[in-house]
């Protein structure tokens, strides 16, 4: 199933998530060899709940709140 998500929808979600989600570091792994590709890790463990899932959960909850309590 393919969903078309508008840029406006993404911007609205970002506005709901920004106050809650922390900016987490991007760490470069040391290469195994000179021919190894660069690999970066996004350390989402530093989010308040220790997971990247805070973004989707916060977006869903804030949308429900505005739908039911507006």
PDB file of N, H, CA, C and O in Angstrom:
ATOM      1  N   UNK A   1       0.836  -1.163   0.000  1.00  0.00           N
ATOM      2  CA  UNK A   1       0.000   0.000   0.000  1.00  0.00           C
ATOM      3  C   UNK A   1       0.893   1.243   0.000  1.00  0.00           C
ATOM      4  O   UNK A   1       1.794   1.360   0.830  1.00  0.00           O
ATOM      5  N   UNK A   2       0.649   2.151  -0.909  1.00  0.00           N
ATOM      6  H   UNK A   2      -0.083   2.056  -1.583  1.00  0.00           H
ATOM      7  CA  UNK A   2       1.397   3.392  -1.005  1.00  0.00           C
ATOM      8  C   UNK A   2       0.542   4.534  -0.490  1.00  0.00           C
ATOM      9  O   UNK A   2      -0.627   4.671  -0.850  1.00  0.00           O
ATOM     10  N   UNK A   3       1.154   5.360   0.368  1.00  0.00           N
ATOM     11  H   UNK A   3       2.104   5.249   0.661  1.00  0.00           H
ATOM     12  CA  UNK A   3       0.455   6.544   0.874  1.00  0.00           C
ATOM     13  C   UNK A   3       1.154   7.787   0.363  1.00  0.00           C
ATOM     14  O   UNK A   3       2.381   7.879   0.403  1.00  0.00           O
ATOM     15  N   UNK A   4       0.383   8.731  -0.114  1.00  0.00           N
ATOM     16  H   UNK A   4      -0.614   8.656  -0.146  1.00  0.00           H
ATOM     17  CA  UNK A   4       0.935  10.017  -0.514  1.00  0.00           C
ATOM     18  C   UNK A   4       0.793  10.978   0.655  1.00  0.00           C
ATOM     19  O   UNK A   4      -0.317  11.282   1.092  1.00  0.00           O
ATOM     20  N   UNK A   5       1.919  11.451   1.154  1.00  0.00           N
ATOM     21  H   UNK A   5       2.821  11.205   0.799  1.00  0.00           H
ATOM     22  CA  UNK A   5       1.925  12.374   2.281  1.00  0.00           C
ATOM     23  C   UNK A   5       2.440  13.714   1.784  1.00  0.00           C
ATOM     24  O   UNK A   5       3.526  13.801   1.211  1.00  0.00           O
ATOM     25  N   UNK A   6       1.658  14.750   2.008  1.00  0.00           N
ATOM     26  H   UNK A   6       0.776  14.679   2.474  1.00  0.00           H
ATOM     27  CA  UNK A   6       2.025  16.073   1.504  1.00  0.00           C
ATOM     28  C   UNK A   6       3.122  16.702   2.354  1.00  0.00           C
ATOM     29  O   UNK A   6       3.324  16.332   3.511  1.00  0.00           O
ATOM     30  N   UNK A   7       3.817  17.649   1.766  1.00  0.00           N
ATOM     31  H   UNK A   7       3.653  17.950   0.827  1.00  0.00           H
ATOM     32  CA  UNK A   7       4.844  18.392   2.486  1.00  0.00           C
ATOM     33  C   UNK A   7       4.216  19.149   3.653  1.00  0.00           C
ATOM     34  O   UNK A   7       4.823  19.261   4.717  1.00  0.00           O
ATOM     35  N   UNK A   8       3.031  19.657   3.464  1.00  0.00           N
ATOM     36  H   UNK A   8       2.537  19.566   2.600  1.00  0.00           H
ATOM     37  CA  UNK A   8       2.330  20.364   4.541  1.00  0.00           C
ATOM     38  C   UNK A   8       2.072  19.430   5.732  1.00  0.00           C
ATOM     39  O   UNK A   8       2.219  19.846   6.882  1.00  0.00           O
ATOM     40  N   UNK A   9       1.697  18.198   5.474  1.00  0.00           N
ATOM     41  H   UNK A   9       1.578  17.861   4.540  1.00  0.00           H
ATOM     42  CA  UNK A   9       1.473  17.220   6.541  1.00  0.00           C
ATOM     43  C   UNK A   9       2.767  16.958   7.308  1.00  0.00           C
ATOM     44  O   UNK A   9       2.748  16.854   8.534  1.00  0.00           O
ATOM     45  N   UNK A  10       3.866  16.854   6.611  1.00  0.00           N
ATOM     46  H   UNK A  10       3.881  16.939   5.614  1.00  0.00           H
ATOM     47  CA  UNK A  10       5.167  16.639   7.250  1.00  0.00           C
ATOM     48  C   UNK A  10       5.535  17.848   8.106  1.00  0.00           C
ATOM     49  O   UNK A  10       6.019  17.690   9.227  1.00  0.00           O
ATOM     50  N   UNK A  11       5.310  19.047   7.588  1.00  0.00           N
ATOM     51  H   UNK A  11       4.916  19.175   6.678  1.00  0.00           H
ATOM     52  CA  UNK A  11       5.621  20.263   8.349  1.00  0.00           C
ATOM     53  C   UNK A  11       4.759  20.366   9.608  1.00  0.00           C
ATOM     54  O   UNK A  11       5.246  20.770  10.664  1.00  0.00           O
ATOM     55  N   UNK A  12       3.507  20.010   9.498  1.00  0.00           N
ATOM     56  H   UNK A  12       3.111  19.682   8.640  1.00  0.00           H
ATOM     57  CA  UNK A  12       2.622  20.045  10.664  1.00  0.00           C
ATOM     58  C   UNK A  12       3.083  19.047  11.726  1.00  0.00           C
ATOM     59  O   UNK A  12       3.090  19.358  12.917  1.00  0.00           O
ATOM     60  N   UNK A  13       3.466  17.855  11.290  1.00  0.00           N
ATOM     61  H   UNK A  13       3.461  17.603  10.322  1.00  0.00           H
ATOM     62  CA  UNK A  13       3.974  16.845  12.225  1.00  0.00           C
ATOM     63  C   UNK A  13       5.258  17.333  12.888  1.00  0.00           C
ATOM     64  O   UNK A  13       5.445  17.151  14.091  1.00  0.00           O
ATOM     65  N   UNK A  14       6.131  17.945  12.118  1.00  0.00           N
ATOM     66  H   UNK A  14       5.980  18.094  11.141  1.00  0.00           H
ATOM     67  CA  UNK A  14       7.385  18.462  12.676  1.00  0.00           C
ATOM     68  C   UNK A  14       7.108  19.493  13.762  1.00  0.00           C
ATOM     69  O   UNK A  14       7.793  19.520  14.785  1.00  0.00           O
ATOM     70  N   UNK A  15       6.110  20.338  13.545  1.00  0.00           N
ATOM     71  H   UNK A  15       5.554  20.316  12.714  1.00  0.00           H
ATOM     72  CA  UNK A  15       5.753  21.337  14.539  1.00  0.00           C
ATOM     73  C   UNK A  15       5.243  20.723  15.834  1.00  0.00           C
ATOM     74  O   UNK A  15       5.477  21.263  16.916  1.00  0.00           O
ATOM     75  N   UNK A  16       4.550  19.600  15.727  1.00  0.00           N
ATOM     76  H   UNK A  16       4.360  19.162  14.848  1.00  0.00           H
ATOM     77  CA  UNK A  16       4.051  18.919  16.924  1.00  0.00           C
ATOM     78  C   UNK A  16       5.167  18.178  17.656  1.00  0.00           C
ATOM     79  O   UNK A  16       5.138  18.066  18.881  1.00  0.00           O
ATOM     80  N   UNK A  17       6.137  17.678  16.917  1.00  0.00           N
ATOM     81  H   UNK A  17       6.160  17.770  15.922  1.00  0.00           H
ATOM     82  CA  UNK A  17       7.191  16.841  17.487  1.00  0.00           C
ATOM     83  C   UNK A  17       8.356  17.665  18.036  1.00  0.00           C
ATOM     84  O   UNK A  17       8.965  17.281  19.035  1.00  0.00           O
ATOM     85  N   UNK A  18       8.667  18.781  17.402  1.00  0.00           N
ATOM     86  H   UNK A  18       8.172  19.092  16.591  1.00  0.00           H
ATOM     87  CA  UNK A  18       9.854  19.570  17.733  1.00  0.00           C
ATOM     88  C   UNK A  18       9.991  19.890  19.223  1.00  0.00           C
ATOM     89  O   UNK A  18      11.090  19.754  19.761  1.00  0.00           O
ATOM     90  N   UNK A  19       8.922  20.311  19.917  1.00  0.00           N
ATOM     91  H   UNK A  19       8.029  20.421  19.480  1.00  0.00           H
ATOM     92  CA  UNK A  19       9.085  20.650  21.342  1.00  0.00           C
ATOM     93  C   UNK A  19       9.381  19.447  22.243  1.00  0.00           C
ATOM     94  O   UNK A  19       9.823  19.630  23.377  1.00  0.00           O
ATOM     95  N   UNK A  20       9.148  18.227  21.763  1.00  0.00           N
ATOM     96  H   UNK A  20       8.789  18.079  20.842  1.00  0.00           H
ATOM     97  CA  UNK A  20       9.272  17.043  22.606  1.00  0.00           C
ATOM     98  C   UNK A  20      10.527  16.228  22.298  1.00  0.00           C
ATOM     99  O   UNK A  20      11.207  15.769  23.215  1.00  0.00           O
ATOM    100  N   UNK A  21      10.833  16.048  21.033  1.00  0.00           N
ATOM    101  H   UNK A  21      10.280  16.421  20.287  1.00  0.00           H
ATOM    102  CA  UNK A  21      11.966  15.205  20.638  1.00  0.00           C
ATOM    103  C   UNK A  21      13.282  15.975  20.771  1.00  0.00           C
ATOM    104  O   UNK A  21      13.374  17.142  20.389  1.00  0.00           O
ATOM    105  N   UNK A  22      14.276  15.316  21.309  1.00  0.00           N
ATOM    106  H   UNK A  22      14.201  14.368  21.620  1.00  0.00           H
ATOM    107  CA  UNK A  22      15.605  15.909  21.462  1.00  0.00           C
ATOM    108  C   UNK A  22      16.393  15.778  20.164  1.00  0.00           C
ATOM    109  O   UNK A  22      16.176  14.850  19.385  1.00  0.00           O
ATOM    110  N   UNK A  23      17.300  16.704  19.940  1.00  0.00           N
ATOM    111  H   UNK A  23      17.477  17.459  20.573  1.00  0.00           H
ATOM    112  CA  UNK A  23      18.232  16.574  18.811  1.00  0.00           C
ATOM    113  C   UNK A  23      19.331  15.623  19.274  1.00  0.00           C
ATOM    114  O   UNK A  23      20.083  15.928  20.199  1.00  0.00           O
ATOM    115  N   UNK A  24      19.413  14.485  18.627  1.00  0.00           N
ATOM    116  H   UNK A  24      18.802  14.237  17.875  1.00  0.00           H
ATOM    117  CA  UNK A  24      20.377  13.468  19.047  1.00  0.00           C
ATOM    118  C   UNK A  24      21.616  13.501  18.162  1.00  0.00           C
ATOM    119  O   UNK A  24      21.545  13.916  17.005  1.00  0.00           O
ATOM    120  N   UNK A  25      22.754  13.064  18.706  1.00  0.00           N
ATOM    121  H   UNK A  25      22.812  12.727  19.646  1.00  0.00           H
ATOM    122  CA  UNK A  25      24.000  13.136  17.937  1.00  0.00           C
ATOM    123  C   UNK A  25      24.070  12.106  16.808  1.00  0.00           C
ATOM    124  O   UNK A  25      23.456  11.040  16.858  1.00  0.00           O
ATOM    125  N   UNK A  26      24.838  12.473  15.804  1.00  0.00           N
ATOM    126  H   UNK A  26      25.336  13.339  15.764  1.00  0.00           H
ATOM    127  CA  UNK A  26      25.151  11.589  14.687  1.00  0.00           C
ATOM    128  C   UNK A  26      26.629  11.246  14.834  1.00  0.00           C
ATOM    129  O   UNK A  26      27.481  12.132  14.764  1.00  0.00           O
ATOM    130  N   UNK A  27      26.939   9.967  15.038  1.00  0.00           N
ATOM    131  H   UNK A  27      26.247   9.248  15.095  1.00  0.00           H
ATOM    132  CA  UNK A  27      28.303   9.517  15.321  1.00  0.00           C
ATOM    133  C   UNK A  27      28.842   8.709  14.149  1.00  0.00           C
ATOM    134  O   UNK A  27      28.186   7.789  13.659  1.00  0.00           O
ATOM    135  N   UNK A  28      30.039   9.061  13.710  1.00  0.00           N
ATOM    136  H   UNK A  28      30.572   9.808  14.108  1.00  0.00           H
ATOM    137  CA  UNK A  28      30.693   8.348  12.605  1.00  0.00           C
ATOM    138  C   UNK A  28      31.458   7.157  13.160  1.00  0.00           C
ATOM    139  O   UNK A  28      32.251   7.295  14.092  1.00  0.00           O
ATOM    140  N   UNK A  29      31.214   5.985  12.577  1.00  0.00           N
ATOM    141  H   UNK A  29      30.570   5.874  11.820  1.00  0.00           H
ATOM    142  CA  UNK A  29      31.970   4.793  12.962  1.00  0.00           C
ATOM    143  C   UNK A  29      33.343   4.815  12.302  1.00  0.00           C
ATOM    144  O   UNK A  29      33.499   5.298  11.181  1.00  0.00           O
ATOM    145  N   UNK A  30      34.306   4.302  12.992  1.00  0.00           N
ATOM    146  H   UNK A  30      34.180   3.909  13.903  1.00  0.00           H
ATOM    147  CA  UNK A  30      35.638   4.174  12.391  1.00  0.00           C
ATOM    148  C   UNK A  30      35.568   3.142  11.270  1.00  0.00           C
ATOM    149  O   UNK A  30      34.988   2.071  11.452  1.00  0.00           O
ATOM    150  N   UNK A  31      36.149   3.448  10.117  1.00  0.00           N
ATOM    151  H   UNK A  31      36.620   4.318   9.968  1.00  0.00           H
ATOM    152  CA  UNK A  31      36.102   2.488   9.009  1.00  0.00           C
ATOM    153  C   UNK A  31      36.927   1.244   9.312  1.00  0.00           C
ATOM    154  O   UNK A  31      37.952   1.315   9.991  1.00  0.00           O
ATOM    155  N   UNK A  32      36.474   0.121   8.808  1.00  0.00           N
ATOM    156  H   UNK A  32      35.642   0.064   8.257  1.00  0.00           H
ATOM    157  CA  UNK A  32      37.188  -1.138   8.979  1.00  0.00           C
ATOM    158  C   UNK A  32      38.429  -1.153   8.084  1.00  0.00           C
ATOM    159  O   UNK A  32      39.483  -1.656   8.473  1.00  0.00           O
ATOM    160  N   UNK A  33      38.287  -0.597   6.889  1.00  0.00           N
ATOM    161  H   UNK A  33      37.430  -0.188   6.574  1.00  0.00           H
ATOM    162  CA  UNK A  33      39.411  -0.518   5.961  1.00  0.00           C
ATOM    163  C   UNK A  33      39.273   0.769   5.147  1.00  0.00           C
ATOM    164  O   UNK A  33      38.288   1.495   5.280  1.00  0.00           O
ATOM    165  N   UNK A  34      40.267   1.043   4.306  1.00  0.00           N
ATOM    166  H   UNK A  34      41.068   0.453   4.198  1.00  0.00           H
ATOM    167  CA  UNK A  34      40.203   2.259   3.487  1.00  0.00           C
ATOM    168  C   UNK A  34      39.102   2.195   2.444  1.00  0.00           C
ATOM    169  O   UNK A  34      38.657   3.231   1.951  1.00  0.00           O
ATOM    170  N   UNK A  35      38.660   1.007   2.105  1.00  0.00           N
ATOM    171  H   UNK A  35      39.021   0.165   2.505  1.00  0.00           H
ATOM    172  CA  UNK A  35      37.608   0.872   1.090  1.00  0.00           C
ATOM    173  C   UNK A  35      36.204   0.766   1.704  1.00  0.00           C
ATOM    174  O   UNK A  35      35.209   0.688   0.984  1.00  0.00           O
ATOM    175  N   UNK A  36      36.137   0.763   3.025  1.00  0.00           N
ATOM    176  H   UNK A  36      36.945   0.826   3.611  1.00  0.00           H
ATOM    177  CA  UNK A  36      34.831   0.675   3.690  1.00  0.00           C
ATOM    178  C   UNK A  36      34.052   1.976   3.482  1.00  0.00           C
ATOM    179  O   UNK A  36      34.639   3.058   3.462  1.00  0.00           O
ATOM    180  N   UNK A  37      32.749   1.867   3.330  1.00  0.00           N
ATOM    181  H   UNK A  37      32.272   0.988   3.347  1.00  0.00           H
ATOM    182  CA  UNK A  37      31.937   3.090   3.209  1.00  0.00           C
ATOM    183  C   UNK A  37      31.845   3.805   4.557  1.00  0.00           C
ATOM    184  O   UNK A  37      32.024   3.189   5.607  1.00  0.00           O
ATOM    185  N   UNK A  38      31.566   5.100   4.519  1.00  0.00           N
ATOM    186  H   UNK A  38      31.421   5.601   3.666  1.00  0.00           H
ATOM    187  CA  UNK A  38      31.341   5.824   5.758  1.00  0.00           C
ATOM    188  C   UNK A  38      30.012   5.372   6.348  1.00  0.00           C
ATOM    189  O   UNK A  38      29.009   5.263   5.643  1.00  0.00           O
ATOM    190  N   UNK A  39      30.021   5.114   7.633  1.00  0.00           N
ATOM    191  H   UNK A  39      30.835   5.202   8.206  1.00  0.00           H
ATOM    192  CA  UNK A  39      28.804   4.689   8.325  1.00  0.00           C
ATOM    193  C   UNK A  39      28.582   5.625   9.504  1.00  0.00           C
ATOM    194  O   UNK A  39      29.490   5.879  10.297  1.00  0.00           O
ATOM    195  N   UNK A  40      27.354   6.134   9.604  1.00  0.00           N
ATOM    196  H   UNK A  40      26.617   5.927   8.960  1.00  0.00           H
ATOM    197  CA  UNK A  40      26.986   7.024  10.690  1.00  0.00           C
ATOM    198  C   UNK A  40      25.836   6.405  11.473  1.00  0.00           C
ATOM    199  O   UNK A  40      24.951   5.769  10.901  1.00  0.00           O
ATOM    200  N   UNK A  41      25.859   6.595  12.770  1.00  0.00           N
ATOM    201  H   UNK A  41      26.578   7.111  13.235  1.00  0.00           H
ATOM    202  CA  UNK A  41      24.784   6.122  13.640  1.00  0.00           C
ATOM    203  C   UNK A  41      24.077   7.323  14.242  1.00  0.00           C
ATOM    204  O   UNK A  41      24.727   8.261  14.703  1.00  0.00           O
ATOM    205  N   UNK A  42      22.762   7.300  14.242  1.00  0.00           N
ATOM    206  H   UNK A  42      22.235   6.537  13.868  1.00  0.00           H
ATOM    207  CA  UNK A  42      21.956   8.334  14.886  1.00  0.00           C
ATOM    208  C   UNK A  42      21.560   7.780  16.246  1.00  0.00           C
ATOM    209  O   UNK A  42      20.803   6.812  16.329  1.00  0.00           O
ATOM    210  N   UNK A  43      22.066   8.386  17.306  1.00  0.00           N
ATOM    211  H   UNK A  43      22.681   9.172  17.239  1.00  0.00           H
ATOM    212  CA  UNK A  43      21.908   7.832  18.645  1.00  0.00           C
ATOM    213  C   UNK A  43      20.584   8.264  19.280  1.00  0.00           C
ATOM    214  O   UNK A  43      20.539   9.173  20.109  1.00  0.00           O
ATOM    215  N   UNK A  44      19.528   7.598  18.873  1.00  0.00           N
ATOM    216  H   UNK A  44      19.564   6.860  18.199  1.00  0.00           H
ATOM    217  CA  UNK A  44      18.191   7.908  19.372  1.00  0.00           C
ATOM    218  C   UNK A  44      17.982   7.445  20.807  1.00  0.00           C
ATOM    219  O   UNK A  44      16.947   7.736  21.406  1.00  0.00           O
ATOM    220  N   UNK A  45      18.944   6.736  21.360  1.00  0.00           N
ATOM    221  H   UNK A  45      19.785   6.500  20.874  1.00  0.00           H
ATOM    222  CA  UNK A  45      18.837   6.317  22.760  1.00  0.00           C
ATOM    223  C   UNK A  45      18.830   7.531  23.690  1.00  0.00           C
ATOM    224  O   UNK A  45      18.442   7.414  24.852  1.00  0.00           O
ATOM    225  N   UNK A  46      19.255   8.691  23.190  1.00  0.00           N
ATOM    226  H   UNK A  46      19.570   8.785  22.246  1.00  0.00           H
ATOM    227  CA  UNK A  46      19.263   9.909  23.993  1.00  0.00           C
ATOM    228  C   UNK A  46      17.938  10.659  23.970  1.00  0.00           C
ATOM    229  O   UNK A  46      17.833  11.745  24.539  1.00  0.00           O
ATOM    230  N   UNK A  47      16.924  10.089  23.318  1.00  0.00           N
ATOM    231  H   UNK A  47      17.010   9.206  22.856  1.00  0.00           H
ATOM    232  CA  UNK A  47      15.584  10.669  23.404  1.00  0.00           C
ATOM    233  C   UNK A  47      15.073  10.472  24.835  1.00  0.00           C
ATOM    234  O   UNK A  47      15.547   9.574  25.532  1.00  0.00           O
ATOM    235  N   UNK A  48      14.115  11.292  25.287  1.00  0.00           N
ATOM    236  H   UNK A  48      13.730  12.021  24.721  1.00  0.00           H
ATOM    237  CA  UNK A  48      13.603  11.143  26.655  1.00  0.00           C
ATOM    238  C   UNK A  48      13.121   9.728  26.985  1.00  0.00           C
ATOM    239  O   UNK A  48      13.240   9.293  28.130  1.00  0.00           O
ATOM    240  N   UNK A  49      12.576   8.999  25.994  1.00  0.00           N
ATOM    241  H   UNK A  49      12.480   9.352  25.063  1.00  0.00           H
ATOM    242  CA  UNK A  49      12.113   7.636  26.258  1.00  0.00           C
ATOM    243  C   UNK A  49      13.099   6.582  25.744  1.00  0.00           C
ATOM    244  O   UNK A  49      12.823   5.385  25.811  1.00  0.00           O
ATOM    245  N   UNK A  50      14.246   7.032  25.230  1.00  0.00           N
ATOM    246  H   UNK A  50      14.470   8.005  25.175  1.00  0.00           H
ATOM    247  CA  UNK A  50      15.281   6.102  24.786  1.00  0.00           C
ATOM    248  C   UNK A  50      14.994   5.437  23.459  1.00  0.00           C
ATOM    249  O   UNK A  50      15.534   4.368  23.174  1.00  0.00           O
ATOM    250  N   UNK A  51      14.147   6.054  22.635  1.00  0.00           N
ATOM    251  H   UNK A  51      13.709   6.922  22.866  1.00  0.00           H
ATOM    252  CA  UNK A  51      13.747   5.420  21.384  1.00  0.00           C
ATOM    253  C   UNK A  51      13.328   6.464  20.365  1.00  0.00           C
ATOM    254  O   UNK A  51      12.903   7.559  20.732  1.00  0.00           O
ATOM    255  N   UNK A  52      13.447   6.127  19.083  1.00  0.00           N
ATOM    256  H   UNK A  52      13.793   5.237  18.785  1.00  0.00           H
ATOM    257  CA  UNK A  52      12.982   7.018  18.021  1.00  0.00           C
ATOM    258  C   UNK A  52      11.464   7.072  17.972  1.00  0.00           C
ATOM    259  O   UNK A  52      10.903   7.965  17.337  1.00  0.00           O
ATOM    260  N   UNK A  53      10.796   6.147  18.623  1.00  0.00           N
ATOM    261  H   UNK A  53      11.253   5.422  19.139  1.00  0.00           H
ATOM    262  CA  UNK A  53       9.338   6.033  18.542  1.00  0.00           C
ATOM    263  C   UNK A  53       8.616   7.233  19.138  1.00  0.00           C
ATOM    264  O   UNK A  53       7.412   7.392  18.935  1.00  0.00           O
ATOM    265  N   UNK A  54       9.323   8.067  19.861  1.00  0.00           N
ATOM    266  H   UNK A  54      10.300   7.938  20.026  1.00  0.00           H
ATOM    267  CA  UNK A  54       8.694   9.244  20.457  1.00  0.00           C
ATOM    268  C   UNK A  54       8.085  10.137  19.379  1.00  0.00           C
ATOM    269  O   UNK A  54       7.066  10.783  19.623  1.00  0.00           O
ATOM    270  N   UNK A  55       8.684  10.184  18.206  1.00  0.00           N
ATOM    271  H   UNK A  55       9.512   9.659  18.008  1.00  0.00           H
ATOM    272  CA  UNK A  55       8.187  11.061  17.141  1.00  0.00           C
ATOM    273  C   UNK A  55       6.800  10.640  16.664  1.00  0.00           C
ATOM    274  O   UNK A  55       5.874  11.450  16.644  1.00  0.00           O
ATOM    275  N   UNK A  56       6.662   9.393  16.287  1.00  0.00           N
ATOM    276  H   UNK A  56       7.415   8.735  16.304  1.00  0.00           H
ATOM    277  CA  UNK A  56       5.370   8.908  15.799  1.00  0.00           C
ATOM    278  C   UNK A  56       4.313   8.916  16.879  1.00  0.00           C
ATOM    279  O   UNK A  56       3.161   9.271  16.628  1.00  0.00           O
ATOM    280  N   UNK A  57       4.703   8.525  18.084  1.00  0.00           N
ATOM    281  H   UNK A  57       5.638   8.237  18.288  1.00  0.00           H
ATOM    282  CA  UNK A  57       3.746   8.495  19.191  1.00  0.00           C
ATOM    283  C   UNK A  57       3.269   9.901  19.527  1.00  0.00           C
ATOM    284  O   UNK A  57       2.070  10.117  19.707  1.00  0.00           O
ATOM    285  N   UNK A  58       4.178  10.856  19.614  1.00  0.00           N
ATOM    286  H   UNK A  58       5.152  10.681  19.468  1.00  0.00           H
ATOM    287  CA  UNK A  58       3.792  12.233  19.940  1.00  0.00           C
ATOM    288  C   UNK A  58       2.914  12.829  18.854  1.00  0.00           C
ATOM    289  O   UNK A  58       1.943  13.524  19.153  1.00  0.00           O
ATOM    290  N   UNK A  59       3.243  12.566  17.609  1.00  0.00           N
ATOM    291  H   UNK A  59       4.032  12.001  17.367  1.00  0.00           H
ATOM    292  CA  UNK A  59       2.432  13.078  16.508  1.00  0.00           C
ATOM    293  C   UNK A  59       1.022  12.495  16.573  1.00  0.00           C
ATOM    294  O   UNK A  59       0.045  13.229  16.421  1.00  0.00           O
ATOM    295  N   UNK A  60       0.905  11.207  16.793  1.00  0.00           N
ATOM    296  H   UNK A  60       1.699  10.611  16.916  1.00  0.00           H
ATOM    297  CA  UNK A  60      -0.414  10.569  16.853  1.00  0.00           C
ATOM    298  C   UNK A  60      -1.222  11.069  18.047  1.00  0.00           C
ATOM    299  O   UNK A  60      -2.407  11.376  17.913  1.00  0.00           O
ATOM    300  N   UNK A  61      -0.595  11.149  19.196  1.00  0.00           N
ATOM    301  H   UNK A  61       0.368  10.900  19.305  1.00  0.00           H
ATOM    302  CA  UNK A  61      -1.307  11.593  20.397  1.00  0.00           C
ATOM    303  C   UNK A  61      -1.750  13.043  20.279  1.00  0.00           C
ATOM    304  O   UNK A  61      -2.872  13.381  20.655  1.00  0.00           O
ATOM    305  N   UNK A  62      -0.895  13.888  19.769  1.00  0.00           N
ATOM    306  H   UNK A  62       0.017  13.613  19.464  1.00  0.00           H
ATOM    307  CA  UNK A  62      -1.264  15.299  19.654  1.00  0.00           C
ATOM    308  C   UNK A  62      -2.388  15.499  18.630  1.00  0.00           C
ATOM    309  O   UNK A  62      -3.225  16.387  18.794  1.00  0.00           O
ATOM    310  N   UNK A  63      -2.409  14.694  17.597  1.00  0.00           N
ATOM    311  H   UNK A  63      -1.730  13.972  17.464  1.00  0.00           H
ATOM    312  CA  UNK A  63      -3.510  14.780  16.624  1.00  0.00           C
ATOM    313  C   UNK A  63      -4.813  14.311  17.247  1.00  0.00           C
ATOM    314  O   UNK A  63      -5.857  14.917  17.008  1.00  0.00           O
ATOM    315  N   UNK A  64      -4.778  13.245  18.040  1.00  0.00           N
ATOM    316  H   UNK A  64      -3.930  12.753  18.234  1.00  0.00           H
ATOM    317  CA  UNK A  64      -5.985  12.765  18.704  1.00  0.00           C
ATOM    318  C   UNK A  64      -6.516  13.809  19.683  1.00  0.00           C
ATOM    319  O   UNK A  64      -7.718  14.068  19.744  1.00  0.00           O
ATOM    320  N   UNK A  65      -5.607  14.399  20.443  1.00  0.00           N
ATOM    321  H   UNK A  65      -4.631  14.188  20.394  1.00  0.00           H
ATOM    322  CA  UNK A  65      -6.007  15.411  21.407  1.00  0.00           C
ATOM    323  C   UNK A  65      -6.718  16.566  20.725  1.00  0.00           C
ATOM    324  O   UNK A  65      -7.767  17.011  21.191  1.00  0.00           O
ATOM    325  N   UNK A  66      -6.154  17.059  19.621  1.00  0.00           N
ATOM    326  H   UNK A  66      -5.302  16.698  19.243  1.00  0.00           H
ATOM    327  CA  UNK A  66      -6.782  18.188  18.937  1.00  0.00           C
ATOM    328  C   UNK A  66      -8.114  17.773  18.279  1.00  0.00           C
ATOM    329  O   UNK A  66      -9.018  18.598  18.149  1.00  0.00           O
ATOM    330  N   UNK A  67      -8.233  16.529  17.875  1.00  0.00           N
ATOM    331  H   UNK A  67      -7.498  15.859  17.981  1.00  0.00           H
ATOM    332  CA  UNK A  67      -9.479  16.066  17.251  1.00  0.00           C
ATOM    333  C   UNK A  67     -10.597  15.923  18.280  1.00  0.00           C
ATOM    334  O   UNK A  67     -11.748  16.250  17.991  1.00  0.00           O
ATOM    335  N   UNK A  68     -10.272  15.437  19.474  1.00  0.00           N
ATOM    336  H   UNK A  68      -9.337  15.171  19.708  1.00  0.00           H
ATOM    337  CA  UNK A  68     -11.295  15.134  20.464  1.00  0.00           C
ATOM    338  C   UNK A  68     -11.539  16.263  21.463  1.00  0.00           C
ATOM    339  O   UNK A  68     -12.620  16.348  22.047  1.00  0.00           O
ATOM    340  N   UNK A  69     -10.543  17.131  21.665  1.00  0.00           N
ATOM    341  H   UNK A  69      -9.666  17.062  21.191  1.00  0.00           H
ATOM    342  CA  UNK A  69     -10.678  18.151  22.697  1.00  0.00           C
ATOM    343  C   UNK A  69     -10.619  19.573  22.154  1.00  0.00           C
ATOM    344  O   UNK A  69     -10.410  20.517  22.917  1.00  0.00           O
ATOM    345  N   UNK A  70     -10.798  19.736  20.871  1.00  0.00           N
ATOM    346  H   UNK A  70     -10.968  18.970  20.251  1.00  0.00           H
ATOM    347  CA  UNK A  70     -10.734  21.081  20.276  1.00  0.00           C
ATOM    348  C   UNK A  70     -12.056  21.798  20.435  1.00  0.00           C
ATOM    349  O   UNK A  70     -12.196  22.940  19.998  1.00  0.00           O
TER     350      UNK A  70
END
